[in-house]
Amino acid sequence: MPQMDGHHLTKRIKSHPRLKELPVVIFSSLINEEMRLKGEALGAYAQVTKPEIEQLIGIVDQKIAHQ
């Protein structure tokens, strides 16, 4: 995203009264241990490293199935 990164967007979503319950999945090529910990601290539902699109689809399918 050109204007902000996934962590900044996650923080904004989780601090919004109406959006805070949305499950946020961070899909990034920049996930390392430090970034993973930051995502967890911000309340990300899951974090997937690019290009693991199949893993991303699995997480989304699983979340939809349990709604």
mmCIF file of the N, C-alpha and C atoms, coordinates in Angstrom:
data_MODEL
# 
_entry.id   MODEL 
# 
loop_
_atom_site.group_PDB 
_atom_site.id 
_atom_site.type_symbol 
_atom_site.label_atom_id 
_atom_site.label_alt_id 
_atom_site.label_comp_id 
_atom_site.label_asym_id 
_atom_site.label_entity_id 
_atom_site.label_seq_id 
_atom_site.pdbx_PDB_ins_code 
_atom_site.Cartn_x 
_atom_site.Cartn_y 
_atom_site.Cartn_z 
_atom_site.occupancy 
_atom_site.B_iso_or_equiv 
_atom_site.pdbx_formal_charge 
_atom_site.auth_seq_id 
_atom_site.auth_comp_id 
_atom_site.auth_asym_id 
_atom_site.auth_atom_id 
_atom_site.pdbx_PDB_model_num 
ATOM 1   N N  . MET A 1 1  ? 0.855   -1.170  0.000  1.00 0.00 ? 1  MET A N  1 
ATOM 2   C CA . MET A 1 1  ? 0.000   0.000   0.000  1.00 0.00 ? 1  MET A CA 1 
ATOM 3   C C  . MET A 1 1  ? 0.900   1.232   0.000  1.00 0.00 ? 1  MET A C  1 
ATOM 4   N N  . PRO A 1 2  ? 0.642   2.121   -0.886 1.00 0.00 ? 2  PRO A N  1 
ATOM 5   C CA . PRO A 1 2  ? 1.536   3.276   -1.001 1.00 0.00 ? 2  PRO A CA 1 
ATOM 6   C C  . PRO A 1 2  ? 1.435   4.276   0.150  1.00 0.00 ? 2  PRO A C  1 
ATOM 7   N N  . GLN A 1 3  ? 0.287   4.405   0.804  1.00 0.00 ? 3  GLN A N  1 
ATOM 8   C CA . GLN A 1 3  ? 0.120   5.453   1.813  1.00 0.00 ? 3  GLN A CA 1 
ATOM 9   C C  . GLN A 1 3  ? 0.414   4.991   3.237  1.00 0.00 ? 3  GLN A C  1 
ATOM 10  N N  . MET A 1 4  ? 0.268   3.684   3.520  1.00 0.00 ? 4  MET A N  1 
ATOM 11  C CA . MET A 1 4  ? 0.526   3.173   4.865  1.00 0.00 ? 4  MET A CA 1 
ATOM 12  C C  . MET A 1 4  ? 0.820   1.684   4.788  1.00 0.00 ? 4  MET A C  1 
ATOM 13  N N  . ASP A 1 5  ? 1.441   1.152   5.831  1.00 0.00 ? 5  ASP A N  1 
ATOM 14  C CA . ASP A 1 5  ? 1.723   -0.278  5.829  1.00 0.00 ? 5  ASP A CA 1 
ATOM 15  C C  . ASP A 1 5  ? 0.602   -1.037  6.552  1.00 0.00 ? 5  ASP A C  1 
ATOM 16  N N  . GLY A 1 6  ? 0.685   -2.353  6.514  1.00 0.00 ? 6  GLY A N  1 
ATOM 17  C CA . GLY A 1 6  ? -0.347  -3.191  7.109  1.00 0.00 ? 6  GLY A CA 1 
ATOM 18  C C  . GLY A 1 6  ? -0.484  -3.018  8.606  1.00 0.00 ? 6  GLY A C  1 
ATOM 19  N N  . HIS A 1 7  ? 0.613   -2.747  9.274  1.00 0.00 ? 7  HIS A N  1 
ATOM 20  C CA . HIS A 1 7  ? 0.540   -2.541  10.720 1.00 0.00 ? 7  HIS A CA 1 
ATOM 21  C C  . HIS A 1 7  ? -0.198  -1.247  11.057 1.00 0.00 ? 7  HIS A C  1 
ATOM 22  N N  . HIS A 1 8  ? 0.074   -0.218  10.305 1.00 0.00 ? 8  HIS A N  1 
ATOM 23  C CA . HIS A 1 8  ? -0.625  1.055   10.533 1.00 0.00 ? 8  HIS A CA 1 
ATOM 24  C C  . HIS A 1 8  ? -2.122  0.889   10.265 1.00 0.00 ? 8  HIS A C  1 
ATOM 25  N N  . LEU A 1 9  ? -2.470  0.207   9.176  1.00 0.00 ? 9  LEU A N  1 
ATOM 26  C CA . LEU A 1 9  ? -3.886  -0.027  8.863  1.00 0.00 ? 9  LEU A CA 1 
ATOM 27  C C  . LEU A 1 9  ? -4.544  -0.880  9.944  1.00 0.00 ? 9  LEU A C  1 
ATOM 28  N N  . THR A 1 10 ? -3.859  -1.921  10.398 1.00 0.00 ? 10 THR A N  1 
ATOM 29  C CA . THR A 1 10 ? -4.400  -2.769  11.467 1.00 0.00 ? 10 THR A CA 1 
ATOM 30  C C  . THR A 1 10 ? -4.654  -1.952  12.720 1.00 0.00 ? 10 THR A C  1 
ATOM 31  N N  . LYS A 1 11 ? -3.722  -1.107  13.087 1.00 0.00 ? 11 LYS A N  1 
ATOM 32  C CA . LYS A 1 11 ? -3.887  -0.248  14.265 1.00 0.00 ? 11 LYS A CA 1 
ATOM 33  C C  . LYS A 1 11 ? -5.106  0.646   14.120 1.00 0.00 ? 11 LYS A C  1 
ATOM 34  N N  . ARG A 1 12 ? -5.293  1.215   12.941 1.00 0.00 ? 12 ARG A N  1 
ATOM 35  C CA . ARG A 1 12 ? -6.451  2.101   12.711 1.00 0.00 ? 12 ARG A CA 1 
ATOM 36  C C  . ARG A 1 12 ? -7.762  1.316   12.785 1.00 0.00 ? 12 ARG A C  1 
ATOM 37  N N  . ILE A 1 13 ? -7.787  0.131   12.206 1.00 0.00 ? 13 ILE A N  1 
ATOM 38  C CA . ILE A 1 13 ? -9.001  -0.691  12.240 1.00 0.00 ? 13 ILE A CA 1 
ATOM 39  C C  . ILE A 1 13 ? -9.322  -1.090  13.678 1.00 0.00 ? 13 ILE A C  1 
ATOM 40  N N  . LYS A 1 14 ? -8.326  -1.556  14.406 1.00 0.00 ? 14 LYS A N  1 
ATOM 41  C CA . LYS A 1 14 ? -8.550  -2.039  15.769 1.00 0.00 ? 14 LYS A CA 1 
ATOM 42  C C  . LYS A 1 14 ? -8.870  -0.919  16.760 1.00 0.00 ? 14 LYS A C  1 
ATOM 43  N N  . SER A 1 15 ? -8.576  0.310   16.424 1.00 0.00 ? 15 SER A N  1 
ATOM 44  C CA . SER A 1 15 ? -8.915  1.425   17.310 1.00 0.00 ? 15 SER A CA 1 
ATOM 45  C C  . SER A 1 15 ? -10.252 2.075   16.936 1.00 0.00 ? 15 SER A C  1 
ATOM 46  N N  . HIS A 1 16 ? -10.880 1.618   15.863 1.00 0.00 ? 16 HIS A N  1 
ATOM 47  C CA . HIS A 1 16 ? -12.159 2.172   15.427 1.00 0.00 ? 16 HIS A CA 1 
ATOM 48  C C  . HIS A 1 16 ? -13.303 1.433   16.132 1.00 0.00 ? 16 HIS A C  1 
ATOM 49  N N  . PRO A 1 17 ? -14.248 2.146   16.740 1.00 0.00 ? 17 PRO A N  1 
ATOM 50  C CA . PRO A 1 17 ? -15.306 1.491   17.503 1.00 0.00 ? 17 PRO A CA 1 
ATOM 51  C C  . PRO A 1 17 ? -16.166 0.507   16.691 1.00 0.00 ? 17 PRO A C  1 
ATOM 52  N N  . ARG A 1 18 ? -16.428 0.793   15.447 1.00 0.00 ? 18 ARG A N  1 
ATOM 53  C CA . ARG A 1 18 ? -17.285 -0.084  14.638 1.00 0.00 ? 18 ARG A CA 1 
ATOM 54  C C  . ARG A 1 18 ? -16.509 -1.154  13.885 1.00 0.00 ? 18 ARG A C  1 
ATOM 55  N N  . LEU A 1 19 ? -15.228 -0.950  13.659 1.00 0.00 ? 19 LEU A N  1 
ATOM 56  C CA . LEU A 1 19 ? -14.439 -1.891  12.858 1.00 0.00 ? 19 LEU A CA 1 
ATOM 57  C C  . LEU A 1 19 ? -13.559 -2.817  13.688 1.00 0.00 ? 19 LEU A C  1 
ATOM 58  N N  . LYS A 1 20 ? -13.411 -2.534  14.969 1.00 0.00 ? 20 LYS A N  1 
ATOM 59  C CA . LYS A 1 20 ? -12.416 -3.238  15.781 1.00 0.00 ? 20 LYS A CA 1 
ATOM 60  C C  . LYS A 1 20 ? -12.605 -4.750  15.855 1.00 0.00 ? 20 LYS A C  1 
ATOM 61  N N  . GLU A 1 21 ? -13.797 -5.252  15.583 1.00 0.00 ? 21 GLU A N  1 
ATOM 62  C CA . GLU A 1 21 ? -14.037 -6.698  15.638 1.00 0.00 ? 21 GLU A CA 1 
ATOM 63  C C  . GLU A 1 21 ? -13.720 -7.399  14.318 1.00 0.00 ? 21 GLU A C  1 
ATOM 64  N N  . LEU A 1 22 ? -13.382 -6.647  13.281 1.00 0.00 ? 22 LEU A N  1 
ATOM 65  C CA . LEU A 1 22 ? -13.026 -7.268  11.998 1.00 0.00 ? 22 LEU A CA 1 
ATOM 66  C C  . LEU A 1 22 ? -11.745 -8.085  12.146 1.00 0.00 ? 22 LEU A C  1 
ATOM 67  N N  . PRO A 1 23 ? -11.735 -9.292  11.594 1.00 0.00 ? 23 PRO A N  1 
ATOM 68  C CA . PRO A 1 23 ? -10.491 -10.064 11.609 1.00 0.00 ? 23 PRO A CA 1 
ATOM 69  C C  . PRO A 1 23 ? -9.543  -9.533  10.526 1.00 0.00 ? 23 PRO A C  1 
ATOM 70  N N  . VAL A 1 24 ? -8.384  -9.103  10.921 1.00 0.00 ? 24 VAL A N  1 
ATOM 71  C CA . VAL A 1 24 ? -7.407  -8.541  9.991  1.00 0.00 ? 24 VAL A CA 1 
ATOM 72  C C  . VAL A 1 24 ? -6.328  -9.580  9.714  1.00 0.00 ? 24 VAL A C  1 
ATOM 73  N N  . VAL A 1 25 ? -6.097  -9.864  8.432  1.00 0.00 ? 25 VAL A N  1 
ATOM 74  C CA . VAL A 1 25 ? -5.019  -10.756 8.022  1.00 0.00 ? 25 VAL A CA 1 
ATOM 75  C C  . VAL A 1 25 ? -3.973  -9.906  7.311  1.00 0.00 ? 25 VAL A C  1 
ATOM 76  N N  . ILE A 1 26 ? -2.772  -9.891  7.845  1.00 0.00 ? 26 ILE A N  1 
ATOM 77  C CA . ILE A 1 26 ? -1.670  -9.151  7.228  1.00 0.00 ? 26 ILE A CA 1 
ATOM 78  C C  . ILE A 1 26 ? -0.991  -10.076 6.223  1.00 0.00 ? 26 ILE A C  1 
ATOM 79  N N  . PHE A 1 27 ? -0.922  -9.635  4.974  1.00 0.00 ? 27 PHE A N  1 
ATOM 80  C CA . PHE A 1 27 ? -0.294  -10.392 3.883  1.00 0.00 ? 27 PHE A CA 1 
ATOM 81  C C  . PHE A 1 27 ? 0.860   -9.552  3.384  1.00 0.00 ? 27 PHE A C  1 
ATOM 82  N N  . SER A 1 28 ? 2.086   -9.937  3.751  1.00 0.00 ? 28 SER A N  1 
ATOM 83  C CA . SER A 1 28 ? 3.234   -9.072  3.500  1.00 0.00 ? 28 SER A CA 1 
ATOM 84  C C  . SER A 1 28 ? 4.483   -9.869  3.176  1.00 0.00 ? 28 SER A C  1 
ATOM 85  N N  . SER A 1 29 ? 5.352   -9.273  2.419  1.00 0.00 ? 29 SER A N  1 
ATOM 86  C CA . SER A 1 29 ? 6.656   -9.878  2.161  1.00 0.00 ? 29 SER A CA 1 
ATOM 87  C C  . SER A 1 29 ? 7.654   -9.497  3.245  1.00 0.00 ? 29 SER A C  1 
ATOM 88  N N  . LEU A 1 30 ? 7.246   -8.642  4.166  1.00 0.00 ? 30 LEU A N  1 
ATOM 89  C CA . LEU A 1 30 ? 8.152   -8.110  5.181  1.00 0.00 ? 30 LEU A CA 1 
ATOM 90  C C  . LEU A 1 30 ? 7.950   -8.722  6.561  1.00 0.00 ? 30 LEU A C  1 
ATOM 91  N N  . ILE A 1 31 ? 7.371   -9.912  6.655  1.00 0.00 ? 31 ILE A N  1 
ATOM 92  C CA . ILE A 1 31 ? 7.120   -10.507 7.964  1.00 0.00 ? 31 ILE A CA 1 
ATOM 93  C C  . ILE A 1 31 ? 8.362   -11.255 8.446  1.00 0.00 ? 31 ILE A C  1 
ATOM 94  N N  . ASN A 1 32 ? 8.915   -10.745 9.533  1.00 0.00 ? 32 ASN A N  1 
ATOM 95  C CA . ASN A 1 32 ? 9.981   -11.439 10.248 1.00 0.00 ? 32 ASN A CA 1 
ATOM 96  C C  . ASN A 1 32 ? 9.504   -11.553 11.695 1.00 0.00 ? 32 ASN A C  1 
ATOM 97  N N  . GLU A 1 33 ? 10.326  -12.054 12.588 1.00 0.00 ? 33 GLU A N  1 
ATOM 98  C CA . GLU A 1 33 ? 9.878   -12.263 13.967 1.00 0.00 ? 33 GLU A CA 1 
ATOM 99  C C  . GLU A 1 33 ? 9.431   -10.956 14.625 1.00 0.00 ? 33 GLU A C  1 
ATOM 100 N N  . GLU A 1 34 ? 10.176  -9.889  14.409 1.00 0.00 ? 34 GLU A N  1 
ATOM 101 C CA . GLU A 1 34 ? 9.814   -8.589  14.990 1.00 0.00 ? 34 GLU A CA 1 
ATOM 102 C C  . GLU A 1 34 ? 8.470   -8.094  14.441 1.00 0.00 ? 34 GLU A C  1 
ATOM 103 N N  . MET A 1 35 ? 8.288   -8.220  13.134 1.00 0.00 ? 35 MET A N  1 
ATOM 104 C CA . MET A 1 35 ? 7.036   -7.770  12.517 1.00 0.00 ? 35 MET A CA 1 
ATOM 105 C C  . MET A 1 35 ? 5.860   -8.651  12.949 1.00 0.00 ? 35 MET A C  1 
ATOM 106 N N  . ARG A 1 36 ? 6.112   -9.958  13.098 1.00 0.00 ? 36 ARG A N  1 
ATOM 107 C CA . ARG A 1 36 ? 5.065   -10.874 13.558 1.00 0.00 ? 36 ARG A CA 1 
ATOM 108 C C  . ARG A 1 36 ? 4.607   -10.490 14.966 1.00 0.00 ? 36 ARG A C  1 
ATOM 109 N N  . LEU A 1 37 ? 5.546   -10.207 15.847 1.00 0.00 ? 37 LEU A N  1 
ATOM 110 C CA . LEU A 1 37 ? 5.203   -9.791  17.214 1.00 0.00 ? 37 LEU A CA 1 
ATOM 111 C C  . LEU A 1 37 ? 4.417   -8.483  17.209 1.00 0.00 ? 37 LEU A C  1 
ATOM 112 N N  . LYS A 1 38 ? 4.811   -7.570  16.352 1.00 0.00 ? 38 LYS A N  1 
ATOM 113 C CA . LYS A 1 38 ? 4.097   -6.293  16.250 1.00 0.00 ? 38 LYS A CA 1 
ATOM 114 C C  . LYS A 1 38 ? 2.663   -6.521  15.770 1.00 0.00 ? 38 LYS A C  1 
ATOM 115 N N  . GLY A 1 39 ? 2.495   -7.373  14.758 1.00 0.00 ? 39 GLY A N  1 
ATOM 116 C CA . GLY A 1 39 ? 1.160   -7.683  14.260 1.00 0.00 ? 39 GLY A CA 1 
ATOM 117 C C  . GLY A 1 39 ? 0.286   -8.309  15.332 1.00 0.00 ? 39 GLY A C  1 
ATOM 118 N N  . GLU A 1 40 ? 0.847   -9.236  16.097 1.00 0.00 ? 40 GLU A N  1 
ATOM 119 C CA . GLU A 1 40 ? 0.100   -9.854  17.199 1.00 0.00 ? 40 GLU A CA 1 
ATOM 120 C C  . GLU A 1 40 ? -0.306  -8.808  18.228 1.00 0.00 ? 40 GLU A C  1 
ATOM 121 N N  . ALA A 1 41 ? 0.618   -7.922  18.580 1.00 0.00 ? 41 ALA A N  1 
ATOM 122 C CA . ALA A 1 41 ? 0.334   -6.880  19.570 1.00 0.00 ? 41 ALA A CA 1 
ATOM 123 C C  . ALA A 1 41 ? -0.772  -5.942  19.102 1.00 0.00 ? 41 ALA A C  1 
ATOM 124 N N  . LEU A 1 42 ? -0.857  -5.733  17.796 1.00 0.00 ? 42 LEU A N  1 
ATOM 125 C CA . LEU A 1 42 ? -1.882  -4.841  17.241 1.00 0.00 ? 42 LEU A CA 1 
ATOM 126 C C  . LEU A 1 42 ? -3.233  -5.535  17.090 1.00 0.00 ? 42 LEU A C  1 
ATOM 127 N N  . GLY A 1 43 ? -3.252  -6.860  17.243 1.00 0.00 ? 43 GLY A N  1 
ATOM 128 C CA . GLY A 1 43 ? -4.519  -7.587  17.172 1.00 0.00 ? 43 GLY A CA 1 
ATOM 129 C C  . GLY A 1 43 ? -4.812  -8.234  15.837 1.00 0.00 ? 43 GLY A C  1 
ATOM 130 N N  . ALA A 1 44 ? -3.794  -8.432  15.011 1.00 0.00 ? 44 ALA A N  1 
ATOM 131 C CA . ALA A 1 44 ? -4.015  -9.103  13.723 1.00 0.00 ? 44 ALA A CA 1 
ATOM 132 C C  . ALA A 1 44 ? -4.507  -10.522 13.972 1.00 0.00 ? 44 ALA A C  1 
ATOM 133 N N  . TYR A 1 45 ? -5.494  -10.948 13.210 1.00 0.00 ? 45 TYR A N  1 
ATOM 134 C CA . TYR A 1 45 ? -6.041  -12.298 13.318 1.00 0.00 ? 45 TYR A CA 1 
ATOM 135 C C  . TYR A 1 45 ? -5.015  -13.319 12.844 1.00 0.00 ? 45 TYR A C  1 
ATOM 136 N N  . ALA A 1 46 ? -4.302  -12.987 11.754 1.00 0.00 ? 46 ALA A N  1 
ATOM 137 C CA . ALA A 1 46 ? -3.271  -13.861 11.194 1.00 0.00 ? 46 ALA A CA 1 
ATOM 138 C C  . ALA A 1 46 ? -2.302  -13.022 10.380 1.00 0.00 ? 46 ALA A C  1 
ATOM 139 N N  . GLN A 1 47 ? -1.140  -13.630 10.090 1.00 0.00 ? 47 GLN A N  1 
ATOM 140 C CA . GLN A 1 47 ? -0.128  -12.974 9.270  1.00 0.00 ? 47 GLN A CA 1 
ATOM 141 C C  . GLN A 1 47 ? 0.441   -14.019 8.322  1.00 0.00 ? 47 GLN A C  1 
ATOM 142 N N  . VAL A 1 48 ? 0.502   -13.677 7.052  1.00 0.00 ? 48 VAL A N  1 
ATOM 143 C CA . VAL A 1 48 ? 0.962   -14.601 6.029  1.00 0.00 ? 48 VAL A CA 1 
ATOM 144 C C  . VAL A 1 48 ? 2.044   -13.918 5.208  1.00 0.00 ? 48 VAL A C  1 
ATOM 145 N N  . THR A 1 49 ? 3.112   -14.652 4.969  1.00 0.00 ? 49 THR A N  1 
ATOM 146 C CA . THR A 1 49 ? 4.208   -14.134 4.165  1.00 0.00 ? 49 THR A CA 1 
ATOM 147 C C  . THR A 1 49 ? 3.928   -14.345 2.685  1.00 0.00 ? 49 THR A C  1 
ATOM 148 N N  . LYS A 1 50 ? 4.131   -13.299 1.893  1.00 0.00 ? 50 LYS A N  1 
ATOM 149 C CA . LYS A 1 50 ? 4.008   -13.439 0.442  1.00 0.00 ? 50 LYS A CA 1 
ATOM 150 C C  . LYS A 1 50 ? 5.102   -14.357 -0.045 1.00 0.00 ? 50 LYS A C  1 
ATOM 151 N N  . PRO A 1 51 ? 4.901   -15.177 -0.996 1.00 0.00 ? 51 PRO A N  1 
ATOM 152 C CA . PRO A 1 51 ? 3.749   -15.332 -1.886 1.00 0.00 ? 51 PRO A CA 1 
ATOM 153 C C  . PRO A 1 51 ? 2.845   -16.503 -1.500 1.00 0.00 ? 51 PRO A C  1 
ATOM 154 N N  . GLU A 1 52 ? 2.670   -16.785 -0.215 1.00 0.00 ? 52 GLU A N  1 
ATOM 155 C CA . GLU A 1 52 ? 1.897   -17.940 0.244  1.00 0.00 ? 52 GLU A CA 1 
ATOM 156 C C  . GLU A 1 52 ? 0.390   -17.711 0.110  1.00 0.00 ? 52 GLU A C  1 
ATOM 157 N N  . ILE A 1 53 ? -0.062  -17.505 -1.118 1.00 0.00 ? 53 ILE A N  1 
ATOM 158 C CA . ILE A 1 53 ? -1.471  -17.209 -1.385 1.00 0.00 ? 53 ILE A CA 1 
ATOM 159 C C  . ILE A 1 53 ? -2.384  -18.353 -0.967 1.00 0.00 ? 53 ILE A C  1 
ATOM 160 N N  . GLU A 1 54 ? -1.926  -19.595 -1.097 1.00 0.00 ? 54 GLU A N  1 
ATOM 161 C CA . GLU A 1 54 ? -2.756  -20.735 -0.697 1.00 0.00 ? 54 GLU A CA 1 
ATOM 162 C C  . GLU A 1 54 ? -3.002  -20.719 0.809  1.00 0.00 ? 54 GLU A C  1 
ATOM 163 N N  . GLN A 1 55 ? -2.000  -20.347 1.583  1.00 0.00 ? 55 GLN A N  1 
ATOM 164 C CA . GLN A 1 55 ? -2.168  -20.234 3.030  1.00 0.00 ? 55 GLN A CA 1 
ATOM 165 C C  . GLN A 1 55 ? -3.160  -19.122 3.360  1.00 0.00 ? 55 GLN A C  1 
ATOM 166 N N  . LEU A 1 56 ? -3.061  -18.005 2.660  1.00 0.00 ? 56 LEU A N  1 
ATOM 167 C CA . LEU A 1 56 ? -3.989  -16.893 2.856  1.00 0.00 ? 56 LEU A CA 1 
ATOM 168 C C  . LEU A 1 56 ? -5.418  -17.336 2.566  1.00 0.00 ? 56 LEU A C  1 
ATOM 169 N N  . ILE A 1 57 ? -5.621  -18.036 1.466  1.00 0.00 ? 57 ILE A N  1 
ATOM 170 C CA . ILE A 1 57 ? -6.956  -18.517 1.106  1.00 0.00 ? 57 ILE A CA 1 
ATOM 171 C C  . ILE A 1 57 ? -7.482  -19.470 2.171  1.00 0.00 ? 57 ILE A C  1 
ATOM 172 N N  . GLY A 1 58 ? -6.613  -20.341 2.675  1.00 0.00 ? 58 GLY A N  1 
ATOM 173 C CA . GLY A 1 58 ? -7.022  -21.275 3.727  1.00 0.00 ? 58 GLY A CA 1 
ATOM 174 C C  . GLY A 1 58 ? -7.480  -20.565 4.986  1.00 0.00 ? 58 GLY A C  1 
ATOM 175 N N  . ILE A 1 59 ? -6.770  -19.526 5.390  1.00 0.00 ? 59 ILE A N  1 
ATOM 176 C CA . ILE A 1 59 ? -7.143  -18.757 6.583  1.00 0.00 ? 59 ILE A CA 1 
ATOM 177 C C  . ILE A 1 59 ? -8.487  -18.074 6.377  1.00 0.00 ? 59 ILE A C  1 
ATOM 178 N N  . VAL A 1 60 ? -8.675  -17.471 5.226  1.00 0.00 ? 60 VAL A N  1 
ATOM 179 C CA . VAL A 1 60 ? -9.942  -16.789 4.930  1.00 0.00 ? 60 VAL A CA 1 
ATOM 180 C C  . VAL A 1 60 ? -11.083 -17.796 4.874  1.00 0.00 ? 60 VAL A C  1 
ATOM 181 N N  . ASP A 1 61 ? -10.884 -18.924 4.186  1.00 0.00 ? 61 ASP A N  1 
ATOM 182 C CA . ASP A 1 61 ? -11.926 -19.964 4.111  1.00 0.00 ? 61 ASP A CA 1 
ATOM 183 C C  . ASP A 1 61 ? -12.300 -20.478 5.496  1.00 0.00 ? 61 ASP A C  1 
ATOM 184 N N  . GLN A 1 62 ? -11.295 -20.704 6.332  1.00 0.00 ? 62 GLN A N  1 
ATOM 185 C CA . GLN A 1 62 ? -11.546 -21.205 7.680  1.00 0.00 ? 62 GLN A CA 1 
ATOM 186 C C  . GLN A 1 62 ? -12.347 -20.181 8.500  1.00 0.00 ? 62 GLN A C  1 
ATOM 187 N N  . LYS A 1 63 ? -11.989 -18.913 8.398  1.00 0.00 ? 63 LYS A N  1 
ATOM 188 C CA . LYS A 1 63 ? -12.701 -17.872 9.144  1.00 0.00 ? 63 LYS A CA 1 
ATOM 189 C C  . LYS A 1 63 ? -14.146 -17.766 8.677  1.00 0.00 ? 63 LYS A C  1 
ATOM 190 N N  . ILE A 1 64 ? -14.370 -17.835 7.374  1.00 0.00 ? 64 ILE A N  1 
ATOM 191 C CA . ILE A 1 64 ? -15.728 -17.757 6.828  1.00 0.00 ? 64 ILE A CA 1 
ATOM 192 C C  . ILE A 1 64 ? -16.554 -18.945 7.281  1.00 0.00 ? 64 ILE A C  1 
ATOM 193 N N  . ALA A 1 65 ? -15.956 -20.124 7.281  1.00 0.00 ? 65 ALA A N  1 
ATOM 194 C CA . ALA A 1 65 ? -16.675 -21.351 7.671  1.00 0.00 ? 65 ALA A CA 1 
ATOM 195 C C  . ALA A 1 65 ? -17.101 -21.322 9.143  1.00 0.00 ? 65 ALA A C  1 
ATOM 196 N N  . HIS A 1 66 ? -16.361 -20.599 9.983  1.00 0.00 ? 66 HIS A N  1 
ATOM 197 C CA . HIS A 1 66 ? -16.668 -20.551 11.414 1.00 0.00 ? 66 HIS A CA 1 
ATOM 198 C C  . HIS A 1 66 ? -17.470 -19.323 11.820 1.00 0.00 ? 66 HIS A C  1 
ATOM 199 N N  . GLN A 1 67 ? -18.007 -18.615 10.872 1.00 0.00 ? 67 GLN A N  1 
ATOM 200 C CA . GLN A 1 67 ? -18.824 -17.438 11.183 1.00 0.00 ? 67 GLN A CA 1 
ATOM 201 C C  . GLN A 1 67 ? -20.241 -17.828 11.494 1.00 0.00 ? 67 GLN A C  1 
# 
